[in-house]
Amino acid sequence: MKKKISLILTVASLLFIAPGCTNLDEQVLDETLNANLAPEEAANGLIAPVYSLLPNLFQHTTYFALNEISTDEAILPYRGGTDWGDNGIYLALHQHNTTSTDPNVTTTWNTLAQAISRSITAISGLKTSTASTAALYSAEARGMRAYYNMVMLDMFGIAFVKDDPNVESVIIRGDEAVKYIESELLAIEPVVQLKSAVGPGRLNKAAVWGLLARLYLNAPVYRNIYSPTFTFPAEDMDKVITYTDKIIASGQAKLSADYFSIFGNANHNNEELIFAVDQRADLNGHNRMAYFSISGDQFPLAAYPAANGTDGPAITSDFYQSWVQAYGAVDPSRDPRFYKQNMSVYTNAADTCINDSDYKINRGILRGQQYGALRVNGAFVRCPDGKLKVGKLTYVTRNRSDLAVNFSELIDFTTAGSNYNTGFRVEKYEFGSESNTGRNKGDADIVILRLADIYMMRAEAKLRKSNDAASALADVNFVRASRTATLAPPALTTMNLDLLFRERGFEFYWEMLRRSDMIRFGKYEGKWTEKTNADVKKRIFPIPQTAIDGASNVAGYLKQNDGY
C-alpha cells in the first residue's frame, strides 16, 4: 500500500494549478496524461491530486485555527508582544471579528476550491480511462468533491456544482446544497471499497456512511445557518442512526483501548480511524498539529536538538473548568483522555537521566512546570553515563531563563495573560519521530472520522429524535469504557444534550469539530474568555475579498456572506 500511494503522489507533483481558484478551473500538463503513460499510471495521476491537498487543508493556521480558535477550546494571544501578532488575526478570530482579508481564511478557501477543481479534473479524465481502477477512482473523486463541498458549506455557506471543467460552476446554498452533497455520496456508496481494502487514507464505504451521518446531523444548521434555534427532523435523525448503525455493524472500525494511540505516529493502522489525512513520513506529512501549542523550549526528540514547539494556542480557562466541574474533587487527569505522563521525572524528581529511546514528552493537556531535555548552545546536555539530561525548562530560547516553562490556567489578551507561558497546552498528536525541524515530516494521520464520533453522533440523534436518554447514555458509556489501556473514565449515570456536548468536548478536543458542535448545540453565541460577540452571522466565515474580486467579471456570481 505504501508503494502504491507513494507512486500516486509522485505522479501528482506534475499537476499544474491555474491561478484562479474561484471558478474552479484547472489545467493538467500534457506530459502528465499523454500516451506515454500506461492507463493505470494515468489513472493514478488523476486520483492522486484529489487527495494531495488534504495536508494543506489541515494545517495549524487554516482549518484547525478557524474551527478551534474561534471556539471556547482554544485561544492564541499576542505572546510576549513578539509572537503570533499577525496583525491581530488570531485575536479577531477568537472574538468573532474576522474579516474578508484574513490570510488564513483566504488560504483555506483557496485550498478547498483547488481540491474541488482537482476532483472535477479527475472525474472528467477518468471518463475515458481504460484502467481497471477507473470506476473506483471516479467514485472516490466524486465522493471527495462532495466532501470538499461539505466543508465549504460548513465554513462558508456555499457549495459548487460543476461536472464539465470548461463550464462555469453553479453556486448553491442551504437545502439545495445539502441535497446535492447527499446525492453525490449516495451515488458513490455502492462503488467505493471497504476500509479493510484501502485503509483510512482513502475514501471508503465506512467513511461515506460517516460523512452521510455527519451531513444529516448538521443539515438543520446548513439549511438555515442564521436561525435563532434549530429543529432536528426525525427523518434526518433516523438517517443518522441508520448510517452509524451500518458502520458499527460492519466491523470496519474498532474503538482503541489506548486513547492517545489514536493520534500517535503509528496511527495509520489504528482500527478506530475511519477516514484520515495520510501523514506517514514517506508521504511528506507535516508535524504542525504536534508543534503548534507546546513551548519553544520543549524539544521532544532526542535525535533532533532543533525540533521544538512554538508557544502557539492553549485551551481557555472556560474549557479547562468544564473538566474541573465534571470531576469535582478528583483531578481531571483521572480521565485518560485528559493526560498521559511519559516522563517519570514528573513524579520522581531523581529521574533526570533518560535513555534516548525512552525520551517522550507527555501527551494531552499539559499544566504547570514542564520538564524536558536541557540544551546549552543548541546541543543537548548529557549525564556522565551519556544519557539525556532532563530537568525543569525555562525560556532559554527567548533569552528569558528567568521565566519558567510553567503553564498557567490564566490566558487572555491582557499583558499578563499573553506571556509565553500562559495557558494550559495541548499535545494530543504525537510529535513526528523524524521531524528534524518540528514542522515537517509528520508521522501521525490527522483524523477526519473515527469510530467514537460514530457512537456520539448516534447518541445525539437518539436524544434529538425522541429523547432516548437511555440509549444515548449506553453509547457514550460504551466509548468511555473502551479506553482500557489505563483506568477508563467512570461511567456516567445520566445523559442529556448539555452533558453530551460536554462529553464531545472531552473526547474530541482540538479535533476541529468544536465550531460545528457549538453551532449545532446553540453555544456559539455564548461568552468565553475574550469573546462576547453574539452575532449569528459569524457562524460562517467571510468569503475572501480576493475571491469576490476575482469573480467580479460575472455580475452577482459570488455574493459576500451577510454580516461581512
C-alpha positions as a Python dict, from the first residue, in 0.01 Angstrom:
ca = {
    (1, 'M'): (0, 0, 0),
    (2, 'K'): (279, 243, 83),
    (3, 'K'): (446, 191, -253),
    (4, 'K'): (121, 244, -436),
    (5, 'I'): (35, 568, -259),
    (6, 'S'): (390, 698, -294),
    (7, 'L'): (375, 636, -668),
    (8, 'I'): (44, 817, -689),
    (9, 'L'): (172, 1122, -507),
    (10, 'T'): (487, 1133, -718),
    (11, 'V'): (278, 1149, -1033),
    (12, 'A'): (61, 1414, -865),
    (13, 'S'): (352, 1652, -842),
    (14, 'L'): (326, 1709, -1217),
    (15, 'L'): (-12, 1878, -1175),
    (16, 'F'): (-30, 2250, -1255),
    (17, 'I'): (-287, 2463, -1072),
    (18, 'A'): (-432, 2760, -1255),
    (19, 'P'): (-402, 3083, -1053),
    (20, 'G'): (-779, 3148, -1043),
    (21, 'C'): (-940, 2943, -768),
    (22, 'T'): (-1293, 3073, -751),
    (23, 'N'): (-1405, 2950, -1094),
    (24, 'L'): (-1259, 2605, -1019),
    (25, 'D'): (-1069, 2590, -1345),
    (26, 'E'): (-755, 2380, -1364),
    (27, 'Q'): (-506, 2270, -1626),
    (28, 'V'): (-311, 1947, -1645),
    (29, 'L'): (22, 1942, -1823),
    (30, 'D'): (5, 1746, -2149),
    (31, 'E'): (302, 1538, -2043),
    (32, 'T'): (113, 1405, -1741),
    (33, 'L'): (-161, 1215, -1916),
    (34, 'N'): (-26, 1152, -2263),
    (35, 'A'): (13, 825, -2450),
    (36, 'N'): (348, 758, -2284),
    (37, 'L'): (171, 662, -1963),
    (38, 'A'): (1, 328, -1921),
    (39, 'P'): (-372, 352, -1838),
    (40, 'E'): (-313, 254, -1475),
    (41, 'E'): (-41, 516, -1434),
    (42, 'A'): (-257, 782, -1594),
    (43, 'A'): (-545, 693, -1362),
    (44, 'N'): (-310, 718, -1064),
    (45, 'G'): (-202, 1059, -1187),
    (46, 'L'): (-562, 1174, -1192),
    (47, 'I'): (-675, 1050, -850),
    (48, 'A'): (-363, 1149, -654),
    (49, 'P'): (-418, 1526, -673),
    (50, 'V'): (-768, 1476, -533),
    (51, 'Y'): (-617, 1369, -200),
    (52, 'S'): (-286, 1551, -204),
    (53, 'L'): (-417, 1886, -77),
    (54, 'L'): (-561, 1734, 241),
    (55, 'P'): (-242, 1801, 444),
    (56, 'N'): (-253, 2163, 326),
    (57, 'L'): (-616, 2195, 428),
    (58, 'F'): (-548, 2052, 773),
    (59, 'Q'): (-277, 2300, 860),
    (60, 'H'): (-249, 2454, 1205),
    (61, 'T'): (-320, 2807, 1084),
    (62, 'T'): (-601, 2723, 842),
    (63, 'Y'): (-868, 2460, 905),
    (64, 'F'): (-755, 2398, 1263),
    (65, 'A'): (-736, 2765, 1357),
    (66, 'L'): (-1069, 2857, 1202),
    (67, 'N'): (-1254, 2570, 1370),
    (68, 'E'): (-1083, 2576, 1710),
    (69, 'I'): (-951, 2925, 1789),
    (70, 'S'): (-1298, 3061, 1707),
    (71, 'T'): (-1436, 2850, 1995),
    (72, 'D'): (-1406, 2807, 2370),
    (73, 'E'): (-1148, 2529, 2325),
    (74, 'A'): (-855, 2738, 2203),
    (75, 'I'): (-713, 3087, 2224),
    (76, 'L'): (-397, 3242, 2077),
    (77, 'P'): (-285, 3575, 2228),
    (78, 'Y'): (-7, 3805, 2107),
    (79, 'R'): (255, 3621, 2309),
    (80, 'G'): (508, 3836, 2492),
    (81, 'G'): (441, 4119, 2249),
    (82, 'T'): (662, 3939, 1996),
    (83, 'D'): (494, 3618, 1874),
    (84, 'W'): (172, 3540, 1690),
    (85, 'G'): (73, 3905, 1650),
    (86, 'D'): (0, 3856, 1279),
    (87, 'N'): (-185, 4187, 1253),
    (88, 'G'): (-436, 4072, 1512),
    (89, 'I'): (-598, 3796, 1306),
    (90, 'Y'): (-594, 3539, 1588),
    (91, 'L'): (-737, 3787, 1837),
    (92, 'A'): (-1011, 3873, 1588),
    (93, 'L'): (-1078, 3506, 1516),
    (94, 'H'): (-1137, 3426, 1882),
    (95, 'Q'): (-1360, 3733, 1921),
    (96, 'H'): (-1560, 3656, 1604),
    (97, 'N'): (-1434, 3970, 1432),
    (98, 'T'): (-1264, 3802, 1136),
    (99, 'T'): (-1264, 3998, 810),
    (100, 'S'): (-1265, 3902, 442),
    (101, 'T'): (-895, 3991, 412),
    (102, 'D'): (-778, 3741, 677),
    (103, 'P'): (-498, 3544, 504),
    (104, 'N'): (-589, 3219, 680),
    (105, 'V'): (-947, 3245, 559),
    (106, 'T'): (-818, 3308, 208),
    (107, 'T'): (-577, 3013, 221),
    (108, 'T'): (-849, 2779, 348),
    (109, 'W'): (-1089, 2891, 76),
    (110, 'N'): (-827, 2857, -197),
    (111, 'T'): (-726, 2509, -81),
    (112, 'L'): (-1087, 2391, -82),
    (113, 'A'): (-1152, 2547, -421),
    (114, 'Q'): (-841, 2384, -568),
    (115, 'A'): (-935, 2050, -415),
    (116, 'I'): (-1282, 2067, -571),
    (117, 'S'): (-1120, 2163, -901),
    (118, 'R'): (-882, 1867, -886),
    (119, 'S'): (-1175, 1637, -816),
    (120, 'I'): (-1356, 1768, -1123),
    (121, 'T'): (-1044, 1721, -1335),
    (122, 'A'): (-1014, 1361, -1216),
    (123, 'I'): (-1381, 1283, -1281),
    (124, 'S'): (-1357, 1425, -1631),
    (125, 'G'): (-1031, 1249, -1717),
    (126, 'L'): (-1139, 912, -1583),
    (127, 'K'): (-1449, 903, -1805),
    (128, 'T'): (-1239, 780, -2097),
    (129, 'S'): (-985, 580, -1898),
    (130, 'T'): (-944, 210, -1974),
    (131, 'A'): (-768, 145, -1644),
    (132, 'S'): (-912, -127, -1426),
    (133, 'T'): (-929, 126, -1144),
    (134, 'A'): (-1117, 391, -1343),
    (135, 'A'): (-1463, 328, -1198),
    (136, 'L'): (-1333, 312, -842),
    (137, 'Y'): (-1117, 622, -877),
    (138, 'S'): (-1403, 809, -1039),
    (139, 'A'): (-1627, 724, -744),
    (140, 'E'): (-1359, 834, -499),
    (141, 'A'): (-1306, 1162, -684),
    (142, 'R'): (-1679, 1227, -688),
    (143, 'G'): (-1703, 1146, -319),
    (144, 'M'): (-1410, 1372, -236),
    (145, 'R'): (-1571, 1652, -435),
    (146, 'A'): (-1877, 1604, -212),
    (147, 'Y'): (-1658, 1606, 99),
    (148, 'Y'): (-1478, 1927, 0),
    (149, 'N'): (-1812, 2087, -83),
    (150, 'M'): (-1944, 1978, 255),
    (151, 'V'): (-1652, 2154, 425),
    (152, 'M'): (-1709, 2459, 205),
    (153, 'L'): (-2078, 2459, 304),
    (154, 'D'): (-1992, 2421, 671),
    (155, 'M'): (-1740, 2706, 673),
    (156, 'F'): (-1861, 2945, 404),
    (157, 'G'): (-2226, 2855, 350),
    (158, 'I'): (-2196, 2760, -18),
    (159, 'A'): (-2121, 2465, -244),
    (160, 'F'): (-2013, 2445, -607),
    (161, 'V'): (-2185, 2230, -869),
    (162, 'K'): (-1970, 2156, -1169),
    (163, 'D'): (-1907, 1847, -1384),
    (164, 'D'): (-1753, 1987, -1701),
    (165, 'P'): (-1416, 2159, -1643),
    (166, 'N'): (-1500, 2401, -1924),
    (167, 'V'): (-1834, 2515, -1781),
    (168, 'E'): (-1879, 2774, -1510),
    (169, 'S'): (-1968, 2643, -1165),
    (170, 'V'): (-2314, 2691, -1020),
    (171, 'I'): (-2318, 2816, -660),
    (172, 'I'): (-2581, 2668, -430),
    (173, 'R'): (-2671, 2718, -66),
    (174, 'G'): (-2892, 2581, 209),
    (175, 'D'): (-3117, 2284, 148),
    (176, 'E'): (-3018, 2268, -218),
    (177, 'A'): (-2655, 2222, -118),
    (178, 'V'): (-2744, 1957, 142),
    (179, 'K'): (-2942, 1758, -114),
    (180, 'Y'): (-2664, 1786, -372),
    (181, 'I'): (-2395, 1660, -135),
    (182, 'E'): (-2627, 1384, -14),
    (183, 'S'): (-2699, 1269, -370),
    (184, 'E'): (-2329, 1258, -457),
    (185, 'L'): (-2238, 1048, -155),
    (186, 'L'): (-2530, 812, -209),
    (187, 'A'): (-2432, 768, -574),
    (188, 'I'): (-2079, 651, -497),
    (189, 'E'): (-2151, 449, -183),
    (190, 'P'): (-2203, 118, -370),
    (191, 'V'): (-1874, 159, -561),
    (192, 'V'): (-1613, 259, -302),
    (193, 'Q'): (-1426, -18, -126),
    (194, 'L'): (-1419, -130, 234),
    (195, 'K'): (-1170, 35, 466),
    (196, 'S'): (-1004, -302, 510),
    (197, 'A'): (-912, -290, 140),
    (198, 'V'): (-791, 70, 101),
    (199, 'G'): (-712, 192, 453),
    (200, 'P'): (-829, 512, 624),
    (201, 'G'): (-630, 739, 393),
    (202, 'R'): (-871, 690, 104),
    (203, 'L'): (-1245, 736, 81),
    (204, 'N'): (-1402, 405, 180),
    (205, 'K'): (-1750, 273, 242),
    (206, 'A'): (-1748, 338, 617),
    (207, 'A'): (-1616, 690, 551),
    (208, 'V'): (-1907, 759, 314),
    (209, 'W'): (-2154, 634, 574),
    (210, 'G'): (-1988, 853, 835),
    (211, 'L'): (-1996, 1161, 614),
    (212, 'L'): (-2363, 1099, 541),
    (213, 'A'): (-2435, 1072, 914),
    (214, 'R'): (-2245, 1397, 977),
    (215, 'L'): (-2430, 1567, 693),
    (216, 'Y'): (-2774, 1464, 822),
    (217, 'L'): (-2685, 1566, 1179),
    (218, 'N'): (-2578, 1914, 1066),
    (219, 'A'): (-2838, 1953, 790),
    (220, 'P'): (-3072, 2168, 1004),
    (221, 'V'): (-2784, 2411, 1053),
    (222, 'Y'): (-2684, 2411, 687),
    (223, 'R'): (-3042, 2468, 572),
    (224, 'N'): (-3083, 2784, 779),
    (225, 'I'): (-2746, 2888, 914),
    (226, 'Y'): (-2870, 3208, 1084),
    (227, 'S'): (-3173, 3056, 1257),
    (228, 'P'): (-3210, 3152, 1626),
    (229, 'T'): (-3279, 2785, 1701),
    (230, 'F'): (-3261, 2464, 1501),
    (231, 'T'): (-3524, 2195, 1457),
    (232, 'F'): (-3392, 1846, 1400),
    (233, 'P'): (-3647, 1650, 1194),
    (234, 'A'): (-3699, 1285, 1286),
    (235, 'E'): (-3631, 1193, 923),
    (236, 'D'): (-3279, 1337, 944),
    (237, 'M'): (-3210, 1178, 1281),
    (238, 'D'): (-3331, 840, 1155),
    (239, 'K'): (-3077, 863, 874),
    (240, 'V'): (-2801, 947, 1123),
    (241, 'I'): (-2897, 636, 1319),
    (242, 'T'): (-2916, 423, 1005),
    (243, 'Y'): (-2567, 510, 883),
    (244, 'T'): (-2400, 498, 1222),
    (245, 'D'): (-2561, 157, 1273),
    (246, 'K'): (-2414, 45, 941),
    (247, 'I'): (-2062, 143, 1045),
    (248, 'I'): (-2086, -20, 1386),
    (249, 'A'): (-2233, -340, 1243),
    (250, 'S'): (-1977, -359, 963),
    (251, 'G'): (-1683, -426, 1193),
    (252, 'Q'): (-1468, -197, 977),
    (253, 'A'): (-1357, 0, 1282),
    (254, 'K'): (-1291, -73, 1648),
    (255, 'L'): (-1254, 156, 1947),
    (256, 'S'): (-895, 191, 2063),
    (257, 'A'): (-807, 81, 2416),
    (258, 'D'): (-529, 341, 2423),
    (259, 'Y'): (-677, 686, 2365),
    (260, 'F'): (-356, 864, 2268),
    (261, 'S'): (-254, 592, 2023),
    (262, 'I'): (-538, 724, 1805),
    (263, 'F'): (-313, 1027, 1750),
    (264, 'G'): (22, 850, 1761),
    (265, 'N'): (289, 815, 1497),
    (266, 'A'): (170, 464, 1407),
    (267, 'N'): (-198, 555, 1397),
    (268, 'H'): (-241, 475, 1027),
    (269, 'N'): (-309, 120, 1145),
    (270, 'N'): (-520, 218, 1445),
    (271, 'E'): (-854, 49, 1391),
    (272, 'E'): (-1055, 339, 1534),
    (273, 'L'): (-971, 558, 1233),
    (274, 'I'): (-1230, 554, 957),
    (275, 'F'): (-1112, 840, 738),
    (276, 'A'): (-794, 1041, 786),
    (277, 'V'): (-529, 1254, 620),
    (278, 'D'): (-250, 1011, 535),
    (279, 'Q'): (51, 1164, 706),
    (280, 'R'): (308, 886, 702),
    (281, 'A'): (659, 1024, 679),
    (282, 'D'): (727, 885, 332),
    (283, 'L'): (434, 1094, 210),
    (284, 'N'): (595, 1417, 335),
    (285, 'G'): (337, 1497, 601),
    (286, 'H'): (360, 1794, 836),
    (287, 'N'): (402, 1800, 1213),
    (288, 'R'): (213, 2121, 1278),
    (289, 'M'): (-56, 1967, 1496),
    (290, 'A'): (208, 1849, 1745),
    (291, 'Y'): (435, 2155, 1741),
    (292, 'F'): (176, 2435, 1742),
    (293, 'S'): (87, 2452, 2111),
    (294, 'I'): (395, 2339, 2304),
    (295, 'S'): (672, 2571, 2418),
    (296, 'G'): (960, 2679, 2201),
    (297, 'D'): (1177, 2539, 2479),
    (298, 'Q'): (1024, 2193, 2462),
    (299, 'F'): (1238, 1970, 2241),
    (300, 'P'): (1058, 1635, 2211),
    (301, 'L'): (1315, 1436, 2008),
    (302, 'A'): (1649, 1319, 2141),
    (303, 'A'): (1779, 1286, 1786),
    (304, 'Y'): (1697, 1642, 1678),
    (305, 'P'): (1803, 1929, 1908),
    (306, 'A'): (1649, 2184, 1670),
    (307, 'A'): (1297, 2036, 1671),
    (308, 'N'): (1079, 2232, 1912),
    (309, 'G'): (740, 2391, 1964),
    (310, 'T'): (627, 2746, 1907),
    (311, 'D'): (416, 2862, 2206),
    (312, 'G'): (101, 2887, 1998),
    (313, 'P'): (-255, 2837, 2121),
    (314, 'A'): (-369, 2700, 2455),
    (315, 'I'): (-703, 2588, 2593),
    (316, 'T'): (-921, 2854, 2751),
    (317, 'S'): (-985, 2857, 3123),
    (318, 'D'): (-1353, 2807, 3036),
    (319, 'F'): (-1282, 2477, 2865),
    (320, 'Y'): (-1049, 2364, 3143),
    (321, 'Q'): (-1315, 2440, 3402),
    (322, 'S'): (-1559, 2212, 3223),
    (323, 'W'): (-1324, 1926, 3315),
    (324, 'V'): (-1288, 2052, 3672),
    (325, 'Q'): (-1663, 2079, 3717),
    (326, 'A'): (-1716, 1730, 3576),
    (327, 'Y'): (-1465, 1567, 3811),
    (328, 'G'): (-1516, 1779, 4122),
    (329, 'A'): (-1264, 1695, 4393),
    (330, 'V'): (-1085, 1449, 4164),
    (331, 'D'): (-814, 1586, 3935),
    (332, 'P'): (-915, 1572, 3565),
    (333, 'S'): (-606, 1361, 3490),
    (334, 'R'): (-817, 1075, 3626),
    (335, 'D'): (-962, 1071, 3274),
    (336, 'P'): (-713, 901, 3037),
    (337, 'R'): (-821, 1136, 2758),
    (338, 'F'): (-704, 1439, 2954),
    (339, 'Y'): (-341, 1349, 3014),
    (340, 'K'): (-77, 1083, 2970),
    (341, 'Q'): (253, 1101, 3159),
    (342, 'N'): (552, 970, 2965),
    (343, 'M'): (839, 1108, 3177),
    (344, 'S'): (882, 976, 3529),
    (345, 'V'): (1063, 1293, 3643),
    (346, 'Y'): (721, 1450, 3695),
    (347, 'T'): (654, 1212, 3983),
    (348, 'N'): (1014, 1119, 4076),
    (349, 'A'): (1244, 1421, 4083),
    (350, 'A'): (1552, 1196, 4083),
    (351, 'D'): (1482, 1058, 3734),
    (352, 'T'): (1685, 1319, 3548),
    (353, 'C'): (1882, 1090, 3314),
    (354, 'I'): (1691, 915, 3035),
    (355, 'N'): (1787, 683, 2752),
    (356, 'D'): (1733, 849, 2416),
    (357, 'S'): (1496, 570, 2314),
    (358, 'D'): (1280, 626, 2624),
    (359, 'Y'): (1254, 1004, 2593),
    (360, 'K'): (899, 1114, 2511),
    (361, 'I'): (716, 1424, 2624),
    (362, 'N'): (379, 1395, 2793),
    (363, 'R'): (56, 1397, 2596),
    (364, 'G'): (-283, 1557, 2634),
    (365, 'I'): (-343, 1876, 2832),
    (366, 'L'): (-16, 1998, 2982),
    (367, 'R'): (-28, 2201, 3303),
    (368, 'G'): (229, 2358, 3533),
    (369, 'Q'): (606, 2324, 3526),
    (370, 'Q'): (732, 2136, 3222),
    (371, 'Y'): (1036, 1911, 3215),
    (372, 'G'): (1240, 1804, 2918),
    (373, 'A'): (1577, 1774, 2753),
    (374, 'L'): (1810, 2055, 2859),
    (375, 'R'): (2011, 2241, 2595),
    (376, 'V'): (2323, 2455, 2603),
    (377, 'N'): (2438, 2636, 2289),
    (378, 'G'): (2199, 2433, 2075),
    (379, 'A'): (2316, 2091, 2198),
    (380, 'F'): (2151, 1859, 2447),
    (381, 'V'): (2316, 1820, 2786),
    (382, 'R'): (2428, 1466, 2870),
    (383, 'C'): (2461, 1285, 3201),
    (384, 'P'): (2800, 1127, 3284),
    (385, 'D'): (2675, 793, 3154),
    (386, 'G'): (2577, 951, 2820),
    (387, 'K'): (2204, 956, 2887),
    (388, 'L'): (1990, 1257, 2806),
    (389, 'K'): (1974, 1511, 3088),
    (390, 'V'): (1621, 1628, 3165),
    (391, 'G'): (1511, 1894, 3409),
    (392, 'K'): (1289, 2194, 3466),
    (393, 'L'): (1257, 2401, 3150),
    (394, 'T'): (1290, 2777, 3121),
    (395, 'Y'): (1255, 3010, 2824),
    (396, 'V'): (1621, 2997, 2726),
    (397, 'T'): (1546, 3030, 2353),
    (398, 'R'): (1380, 3365, 2423),
    (399, 'N'): (1669, 3482, 2644),
    (400, 'R'): (1431, 3456, 2939),
    (401, 'S'): (1597, 3196, 3159),
    (402, 'D'): (1421, 3371, 3447),
    (403, 'L'): (1081, 3262, 3310),
    (404, 'A'): (989, 2901, 3377),
    (405, 'V'): (804, 2694, 3119),
    (406, 'N'): (527, 2670, 3375),
    (407, 'F'): (190, 2667, 3204),
    (408, 'S'): (-81, 2859, 3389),
    (409, 'E'): (-458, 2838, 3366),
    (410, 'L'): (-471, 3212, 3306),
    (411, 'I'): (-469, 3309, 2941),
    (412, 'D'): (-635, 3607, 2778),
    (413, 'F'): (-548, 3916, 2577),
    (414, 'T'): (-415, 4120, 2869),
    (415, 'T'): (-39, 4165, 2906),
    (416, 'A'): (-31, 3924, 3199),
    (417, 'G'): (-243, 3670, 3014),
    (418, 'S'): (-39, 3687, 2693),
    (419, 'N'): (302, 3586, 2819),
    (420, 'Y'): (489, 3296, 2664),
    (421, 'N'): (392, 3057, 2944),
    (422, 'T'): (21, 3137, 2980),
    (423, 'G'): (-247, 2879, 2916),
    (424, 'F'): (-254, 2503, 2951),
    (425, 'R'): (-117, 2347, 2632),
    (426, 'V'): (-226, 2053, 2419),
    (427, 'E'): (-4, 1776, 2286),
    (428, 'K'): (-272, 1546, 2152),
    (429, 'Y'): (-92, 1435, 1836),
    (430, 'E'): (243, 1268, 1890),
    (431, 'F'): (548, 1464, 1779),
    (432, 'G'): (674, 1319, 1449),
    (433, 'S'): (972, 1090, 1508),
    (434, 'E'): (1164, 1221, 1206),
    (435, 'S'): (1062, 1587, 1228),
    (436, 'N'): (1407, 1743, 1241),
    (437, 'T'): (1261, 2096, 1246),
    (438, 'G'): (944, 2028, 1442),
    (439, 'R'): (733, 2149, 1148),
    (440, 'N'): (792, 1883, 885),
    (441, 'K'): (781, 1506, 835),
    (442, 'G'): (479, 1425, 1045),
    (443, 'D'): (401, 1058, 1101),
    (444, 'A'): (53, 1073, 1253),
    (445, 'D'): (-251, 1066, 1028),
    (446, 'I'): (-489, 1356, 1101),
    (447, 'V'): (-832, 1225, 1195),
    (448, 'I'): (-1133, 1323, 986),
    (449, 'L'): (-1368, 1049, 1109),
    (450, 'R'): (-1323, 793, 1385),
    (451, 'L'): (-1548, 538, 1546),
    (452, 'A'): (-1601, 726, 1873),
    (453, 'D'): (-1768, 1003, 1674),
    (454, 'I'): (-1998, 748, 1514),
    (455, 'Y'): (-2123, 640, 1857),
    (456, 'M'): (-2153, 1001, 1971),
    (457, 'M'): (-2348, 1102, 1660),
    (458, 'R'): (-2585, 811, 1711),
    (459, 'A'): (-2633, 913, 2075),
    (460, 'E'): (-2710, 1270, 1971),
    (461, 'A'): (-2957, 1162, 1704),
    (462, 'K'): (-3144, 946, 1956),
    (463, 'L'): (-3163, 1234, 2203),
    (464, 'R'): (-3279, 1481, 1941),
    (465, 'K'): (-3535, 1246, 1785),
    (466, 'S'): (-3713, 1107, 2090),
    (467, 'N'): (-3509, 1200, 2397),
    (468, 'D'): (-3395, 839, 2423),
    (469, 'A'): (-3156, 916, 2704),
    (470, 'A'): (-3101, 552, 2798),
    (471, 'S'): (-2972, 454, 2454),
    (472, 'A'): (-2764, 771, 2426),
    (473, 'L'): (-2612, 705, 2767),
    (474, 'A'): (-2526, 349, 2664),
    (475, 'D'): (-2341, 472, 2354),
    (476, 'V'): (-2144, 735, 2548),
    (477, 'N'): (-2051, 493, 2824),
    (478, 'F'): (-1951, 230, 2569),
    (479, 'V'): (-1694, 474, 2429),
    (480, 'R'): (-1575, 568, 2777),
    (481, 'A'): (-1538, 207, 2885),
    (482, 'S'): (-1331, 119, 2578),
    (483, 'R'): (-1022, 312, 2698),
    (484, 'T'): (-885, 20, 2896),
    (485, 'A'): (-511, 69, 2837),
    (486, 'T'): (-524, 260, 3165),
    (487, 'L'): (-812, 315, 3406),
    (488, 'A'): (-1111, 401, 3189),
    (489, 'P'): (-1321, 709, 3265),
    (490, 'P'): (-1602, 636, 3511),
    (491, 'A'): (-1944, 563, 3364),
    (492, 'L'): (-2193, 847, 3353),
    (493, 'T'): (-2531, 798, 3516),
    (494, 'T'): (-2745, 1043, 3323),
    (495, 'M'): (-2750, 1190, 2973),
    (496, 'N'): (-2895, 1498, 2808),
    (497, 'L'): (-2785, 1734, 2530),
    (498, 'D'): (-2578, 1957, 2759),
    (499, 'L'): (-2393, 1657, 2901),
    (500, 'L'): (-2340, 1518, 2553),
    (501, 'F'): (-2195, 1850, 2438),
    (502, 'R'): (-1956, 1840, 2733),
    (503, 'E'): (-1865, 1481, 2656),
    (504, 'R'): (-1792, 1564, 2293),
    (505, 'G'): (-1550, 1828, 2419),
    (506, 'F'): (-1372, 1573, 2636),
    (507, 'E'): (-1350, 1314, 2359),
    (508, 'F'): (-1279, 1535, 2058),
    (509, 'Y'): (-1096, 1841, 2190),
    (510, 'W'): (-875, 2001, 1925),
    (511, 'E'): (-1001, 1765, 1652),
    (512, 'M'): (-1156, 2056, 1459),
    (513, 'L'): (-1515, 1963, 1546),
    (514, 'R'): (-1579, 2223, 1816),
    (515, 'R'): (-1708, 2507, 1598),
    (516, 'S'): (-1973, 2296, 1426),
    (517, 'D'): (-2061, 2134, 1759),
    (518, 'M'): (-2107, 2471, 1930),
    (519, 'I'): (-2330, 2597, 1649),
    (520, 'R'): (-2542, 2281, 1644),
    (521, 'F'): (-2583, 2280, 2024),
    (522, 'G'): (-2666, 2652, 2038),
    (523, 'K'): (-2347, 2751, 2222),
    (524, 'Y'): (-2159, 2954, 1961),
    (525, 'E'): (-2313, 3288, 2055),
    (526, 'G'): (-2216, 3246, 2419),
    (527, 'K'): (-1941, 3427, 2611),
    (528, 'W'): (-1598, 3289, 2698),
    (529, 'T'): (-1257, 3434, 2783),
    (530, 'E'): (-1221, 3729, 2543),
    (531, 'K'): (-1530, 3657, 2331),
    (532, 'T'): (-1862, 3841, 2378),
    (533, 'N'): (-1985, 3875, 2018),
    (534, 'A'): (-2328, 3711, 1984),
    (535, 'D'): (-2386, 3785, 1615),
    (536, 'V'): (-2532, 3474, 1445),
    (537, 'K'): (-2387, 3597, 1115),
    (538, 'K'): (-2044, 3492, 1245),
    (539, 'R'): (-2135, 3123, 1236),
    (540, 'I'): (-1980, 3107, 892),
    (541, 'F'): (-1672, 3289, 767),
    (542, 'P'): (-1648, 3567, 512),
    (543, 'I'): (-1578, 3478, 153),
    (544, 'P'): (-1228, 3611, 83),
    (545, 'Q'): (-1228, 3950, -84),
    (546, 'T'): (-979, 3821, -341),
    (547, 'A'): (-1231, 3555, -446),
    (548, 'I'): (-1510, 3809, -483),
    (549, 'D'): (-1281, 4043, -678),
    (550, 'G'): (-1171, 3754, -899),
    (551, 'A'): (-1531, 3676, -988),
    (552, 'S'): (-1633, 4038, -1043),
    (553, 'N'): (-1645, 3993, -1420),
    (554, 'V'): (-1966, 3790, -1373),
    (555, 'A'): (-2224, 4017, -1211),
    (556, 'G'): (-2376, 3871, -896),
    (557, 'Y'): (-2186, 3543, -927),
    (558, 'L'): (-2024, 3546, -583),
    (559, 'K'): (-2200, 3739, -306),
    (560, 'Q'): (-2036, 3814, 28),
    (561, 'N'): (-2191, 3640, 327),
    (562, 'D'): (-2420, 3851, 543),
    (563, 'G'): (-2251, 4038, 823),
    (564, 'Y'): (-1919, 4093, 643),
}
